Structure formats: C-alpha cells, structure tokens
C-alpha cells in the first residue's frame, strides 16, 4: 500500500512524499512549490516503474486524484476528512445541527461503514428541512441557502463517502495517512532546530533528512 501526501515548510516550498505502508519504506520524494495533479501522477509512475505492485493508495482528499488514480483502490484519509469538516464548521459550531455533524465526524475513525452511513443518513433526515432554509442575499438580490457552511460540510462527506471505508475491503490498508504525517512532523522539527536558513539550505537539509530516513527504512522485503 502507498501513502501519498504533500506538506510545506516555507513559502512556495514543500515536498511530495510516498511511503510504503507497514515497512515505512521511502518510495518517492520530490520538492514542489505547489501541489499539481501531474506531480502525483509522476510519483505513481515512478513507483510502478521501480517494480512495485500498488494494491491501494491512501490520499488526503485532492478531488481530481480520485479520477486520475481511479485504476487503484483509493482510501480517503479519515484524519483529513475530520479536518475538512472541522474547517467548515469551526471547532465550536453554534448550530445544533453543526454540533451533531462535527461530533459524528469525530467518531468516524471508530465506526465501520454501515454504522457511519446509517448515522449520517439519520442526521440528514433529521435536519432535512433546516438544511433547505433560504435567505435573500441583499447583494445579489436572490435567495441562497441560509446554512451554507453546514451544507458544504454535508456535501464534503457525501463526496468522499465512497472512499472513506475502502480499507474494510483491502487487507492491510490503513484508514489514515497518520504514518506520513508523523514523518512530516519529524522533518519540520529538524528544520525548526536550524532557523534562519536560506531556501536552498533548507532543501538540502530536507534531502539529508530523507536520505537518512531511507537508510533506516529501505530494507529489502516483499513489495506491497
């Protein structure tokens, strides 16, 4: 299984990383200024070109990836799903419907597909009329949904729902990208210990970090 994700450690300065689930083997690393679908496609081509059989990919929700990587089994990182809902609802939503939806999102990682889908459908049914409420927008002069952020959160869950529980059907597939997130955290800690570096030196330090990572984790074993 492959974990794919990107992070940034400066303005227009980041890395795209691919790790193998279980072994934590470094499969791919590239410096990027911005995330582009083509970068992810290049990463997958590189991994396949190295002789790996990709049984599944865990990604963080870049929607076009679900299309361009559709030949693979894809797991939407449940950690990122919760983060998306939290951003849309804020950490302390004022509406009761928002509180219930955020609470359901927090319970996602401890629920199986049937249970989560059942709870989500109950929530939509309970708040059906509330979610359809509209208010006239004084600027455009036409009605818009009153609870747009709440609806946006609901739509996000519906959009990613087909990919939230892929791990239940694929042996060995994790339901989050926590492994790669932990690696990013360690990398950023290393950078924080050396503040004030110019961008090129920061990149060299990142290269050194992942060279040491590869020496530690890239031992021979069966391909996933």
Kinemage of the C-alpha trace (Angstrom):
@kinemage 1
@onewidth
@group {chain A} dominant
@subgroup {mainchain}
@vectorlist {calphas} color= white
{ca unk a 1} P 0.000 0.000 0.000
{ca unk a 2} L 1.158 3.504 -0.781
{ca unk a 3} L 0.694 6.654 1.292
{ca unk a 4} L 0.787 9.844 -0.831
{ca unk a 5} L 0.789 13.328 0.656
{ca unk a 6} L 2.423 16.737 0.449
{ca unk a 7} L 3.441 19.327 3.024
{ca unk a 8} L 5.076 22.758 3.054
{ca unk a 9} L 7.915 24.106 5.161
{ca unk a 10} L 8.207 27.576 3.682
{ca unk a 11} L 6.587 29.947 1.207
{ca unk a 12} L 6.142 28.000 -2.035
{ca unk a 13} L 8.475 25.345 -0.653
{ca unk a 14} L 7.289 21.822 0.070
{ca unk a 15} L 7.717 18.137 -0.614
{ca unk a 16} L 5.560 15.411 -2.112
{ca unk a 17} L 6.180 12.113 -0.373
{ca unk a 18} L 5.229 8.478 -0.948
{ca unk a 19} L 5.764 5.829 1.730
{ca unk a 20} L 5.000 2.127 1.752
{ca unk a 21} L 2.518 1.093 4.406
{ca unk a 22} L 3.858 -1.293 7.014
{ca unk a 23} L 7.542 -1.090 6.119
{ca unk a 24} L 7.525 2.758 6.008
{ca unk a 25} L 9.885 2.436 3.037
{ca unk a 26} L 10.528 5.711 1.182
{ca unk a 27} L 9.194 5.214 -2.352
{ca unk a 28} L 9.334 8.743 -3.717
{ca unk a 29} L 10.225 12.304 -2.700
{ca unk a 30} L 10.094 15.472 -4.764
{ca unk a 31} L 10.444 19.159 -3.928
{ca unk a 32} L 7.370 21.134 -5.019
{ca unk a 33} L 6.248 24.752 -4.946
{ca unk a 34} L 2.555 23.892 -5.293
{ca unk a 35} L 0.519 20.700 -5.480
{ca unk a 36} L -0.311 19.632 -9.012
{ca unk a 37} L -2.124 16.504 -10.125
{ca unk a 38} L 0.733 15.826 -12.534
{ca unk a 39} L 3.135 15.558 -9.581
{ca unk a 40} L 1.056 12.772 -8.061
{ca unk a 41} L 0.781 11.012 -11.413
{ca unk a 42} L 4.556 11.236 -11.816
{ca unk a 43} L 5.034 9.760 -8.333
{ca unk a 44} L 2.800 6.781 -9.124
{ca unk a 45} L 4.520 6.195 -12.469
{ca unk a 46} L 7.887 6.234 -10.721
{ca unk a 47} L 6.765 3.728 -8.093
{ca unk a 48} L 5.299 1.377 -10.689
{ca unk a 49} L 8.416 1.798 -12.805
{ca unk a 50} L 10.510 0.619 -9.872
{ca unk a 51} L 8.626 -2.689 -9.955
{ca unk a 52} L 6.089 -2.160 -7.191
{ca unk a 53} L 2.590 -3.574 -7.463
{ca unk a 54} L 0.286 -0.934 -5.977
{ca unk a 55} L -2.638 -2.609 -4.226
{ca unk a 56} L -4.046 0.637 -2.855
{ca unk a 57} L -3.305 4.313 -2.244
{ca unk a 58} L -4.144 6.465 0.784
{ca unk a 59} L -4.585 10.144 -0.115
{ca unk a 60} L -5.720 13.311 1.634
{ca unk a 61} L -8.672 14.463 -0.465
{ca unk a 62} L -7.382 16.307 -3.542
{ca unk a 63} L -10.532 15.572 -5.524
{ca unk a 64} L -9.063 15.184 -9.021
{ca unk a 65} L -6.830 12.412 -7.711
{ca unk a 66} L -9.845 10.162 -7.289
{ca unk a 67} L -10.312 10.396 -11.057
{ca unk a 68} L -6.732 10.192 -12.341
{ca unk a 69} L -5.867 7.342 -9.946
{ca unk a 70} L -9.168 5.513 -10.376
{ca unk a 71} L -7.453 2.316 -11.580
{ca unk a 72} L -6.231 1.829 -7.993
{ca unk a 73} L -8.162 1.195 -4.783
{ca unk a 74} L -8.201 4.565 -3.006
{ca unk a 75} L -8.679 5.283 0.674
{ca unk a 76} L -9.547 8.833 1.680
{ca unk a 77} L -7.597 9.599 4.838
{ca unk a 78} L -10.186 9.727 7.622
{ca unk a 79} L -7.989 12.110 9.611
{ca unk a 80} L -8.145 14.600 6.738
{ca unk a 81} L -11.896 14.066 6.400
{ca unk a 82} L -12.352 15.153 10.002
{ca unk a 83} L -10.064 18.143 9.407
{ca unk a 84} L -12.142 19.230 6.391
{ca unk a 85} L -15.361 19.139 8.422
{ca unk a 86} L -13.727 20.975 11.316
{ca unk a 87} L -12.553 23.763 8.991
{ca unk a 88} L -16.008 24.169 7.509
{ca unk a 89} L -17.854 24.003 10.837
{ca unk a 90} L -15.163 25.552 13.064
{ca unk a 91} L -14.135 23.734 16.246
{ca unk a 92} L -17.150 25.100 18.134
{ca unk a 93} L -20.199 25.325 15.838
{ca unk a 94} L -23.113 27.287 17.240
{ca unk a 95} L -25.926 25.447 15.464
{ca unk a 96} L -27.165 22.202 16.983
{ca unk a 97} L -27.074 20.543 13.560
{ca unk a 98} L -23.447 21.589 13.206
{ca unk a 99} L -22.550 20.255 16.630
{ca unk a 100} L -24.100 16.899 15.771
{ca unk a 101} L -22.327 16.662 12.406
{ca unk a 102} L -18.953 17.541 13.892
{ca unk a 103} L -19.472 15.003 16.665
{ca unk a 104} L -20.284 12.367 14.040
{ca unk a 105} L -17.098 13.287 12.149
{ca unk a 106} L -15.047 12.875 15.329
{ca unk a 107} L -16.463 9.351 15.727
{ca unk a 108} L -15.691 8.397 12.114
{ca unk a 109} L -12.419 6.588 12.818
{ca unk a 110} L -14.095 4.310 15.343
{ca unk a 111} L -17.047 3.313 13.146
{ca unk a 112} L -17.497 0.805 10.338
{ca unk a 113} L -19.086 1.809 7.026
{ca unk a 114} L -22.623 0.591 7.725
{ca unk a 115} L -22.759 2.318 11.110
{ca unk a 116} L -21.379 5.620 9.832
{ca unk a 117} L -23.609 5.693 6.754
{ca unk a 118} L -26.628 4.910 8.912
{ca unk a 119} L -25.837 7.724 11.343
{ca unk a 120} L -25.151 10.167 8.520
{ca unk a 121} L -28.460 9.354 6.812
{ca unk a 122} L -30.323 9.817 10.104
{ca unk a 123} L -28.670 13.212 10.546
{ca unk a 124} L -29.651 14.308 7.016
{ca unk a 125} L -33.233 13.175 7.542
{ca unk a 126} L -33.480 14.926 10.917
{ca unk a 127} L -32.206 18.252 9.556
{ca unk a 128} L -33.673 17.982 6.047
{ca unk a 129} L -35.993 20.989 6.275
{ca unk a 130} L -33.438 23.044 8.222
{ca unk a 131} L -30.806 22.474 5.524
{ca unk a 132} L -33.210 23.677 2.835
{ca unk a 133} L -33.857 27.044 4.500
{ca unk a 134} L -33.031 30.034 2.308
{ca unk a 135} L -32.363 33.714 2.927
{ca unk a 136} L -32.405 36.561 0.409
{ca unk a 137} L -28.891 37.763 -0.283
{ca unk a 138} L -29.067 41.574 -0.293
{ca unk a 139} L -26.066 41.876 -2.611
{ca unk a 140} L -27.276 39.627 -5.424
{ca unk a 141} L -30.962 40.044 -4.635
{ca unk a 142} L -31.837 36.362 -4.785
{ca unk a 143} L -32.293 33.623 -2.187
{ca unk a 144} L -29.351 31.478 -1.091
{ca unk a 145} L -29.111 28.648 1.394
{ca unk a 146} L -29.069 30.054 4.911
{ca unk a 147} L -26.710 27.449 6.346
{ca unk a 148} L -24.157 27.281 3.560
{ca unk a 149} L -21.207 26.145 5.662
{ca unk a 150} L -23.256 23.339 7.143
{ca unk a 151} L -24.412 22.250 3.705
{ca unk a 152} L -20.846 22.423 2.422
{ca unk a 153} L -19.709 20.102 5.215
{ca unk a 154} L -22.534 17.689 4.398
{ca unk a 155} L -21.624 17.700 0.692
{ca unk a 156} L -17.967 17.025 1.517
{ca unk a 157} L -18.893 13.906 3.459
{ca unk a 158} L -21.179 12.735 0.645
{ca unk a 159} L -18.418 13.346 -1.925
{ca unk a 160} L -15.756 11.362 -0.075
{ca unk a 161} L -18.051 8.702 1.369
{ca unk a 162} L -17.349 6.128 -1.413
{ca unk a 163} L -13.651 6.279 -0.443
{ca unk a 164} L -13.803 6.514 3.352
{ca unk a 165} L -14.039 2.790 4.020
{ca unk a 166} L -12.013 1.197 1.205
{ca unk a 167} L -9.717 -0.210 3.895
{ca unk a 168} L -12.509 -2.552 5.016
{ca unk a 169} L -12.240 -4.413 1.697
{ca unk a 170} L -8.449 -4.334 1.187
{ca unk a 171} L -6.260 -6.343 3.544
{ca unk a 172} L -3.509 -4.279 5.103
{ca unk a 173} L -4.816 -0.890 4.002
{ca unk a 174} L -4.829 1.748 6.772
{ca unk a 175} L -7.651 4.260 7.073
{ca unk a 176} L -5.445 7.329 7.640
{ca unk a 177} L -2.215 8.924 6.444
{ca unk a 178} L -1.002 9.264 10.034
{ca unk a 179} L 2.258 7.473 9.230
{ca unk a 180} L 3.261 10.021 6.617
{ca unk a 181} L 2.013 12.898 8.783
{ca unk a 182} L 4.322 11.708 11.554
{ca unk a 183} L 7.244 11.745 9.124
{ca unk a 184} L 6.399 15.295 8.093
{ca unk a 185} L 6.298 16.307 11.762
{ca unk a 186} L 9.776 14.876 12.346
{ca unk a 187} L 11.103 16.660 9.251
{ca unk a 188} L 9.713 20.007 10.383
{ca unk a 189} L 11.165 19.552 13.870
{ca unk a 190} L 14.578 19.117 12.269
{ca unk a 191} L 14.107 22.329 10.282
{ca unk a 192} L 12.949 24.270 13.353
{ca unk a 193} L 16.191 23.341 15.083
{ca unk a 194} L 18.049 25.294 12.382
{ca unk a 195} L 16.155 28.578 11.914
{ca unk a 196} L 17.214 31.349 9.577
{ca unk a 197} L 18.457 29.188 6.714
{ca unk a 198} L 18.014 30.302 3.128
{ca unk a 199} L 15.686 28.231 0.960
{ca unk a 200} L 18.415 26.262 -0.813
{ca unk a 201} L 19.940 25.222 2.503
{ca unk a 202} L 16.530 24.198 3.823
{ca unk a 203} L 16.056 21.996 0.762
{ca unk a 204} L 19.477 20.449 1.290
{ca unk a 205} L 18.579 19.712 4.892
{ca unk a 206} L 15.309 18.097 3.772
{ca unk a 207} L 17.278 15.994 1.297
{ca unk a 208} L 19.595 14.936 4.103
{ca unk a 209} L 16.663 14.090 6.358
{ca unk a 210} L 15.096 11.782 3.774
{ca unk a 211} L 18.459 10.253 2.842
{ca unk a 212} L 18.878 9.254 6.479
{ca unk a 213} L 15.228 8.109 6.566
{ca unk a 214} L 15.768 5.896 3.518
{ca unk a 215} L 18.903 4.332 5.004
{ca unk a 216} L 16.890 3.461 8.114
{ca unk a 217} L 13.698 2.158 6.489
{ca unk a 218} L 14.523 0.986 2.963
{ca unk a 219} L 15.444 -2.600 3.738
{ca unk a 220} L 14.720 -5.426 1.336
{ca unk a 221} L 11.336 -7.132 1.620
{ca unk a 222} L 8.277 -8.184 -0.269
{ca unk a 223} L 6.656 -5.436 -2.364
{ca unk a 224} L 3.170 -4.395 -1.338
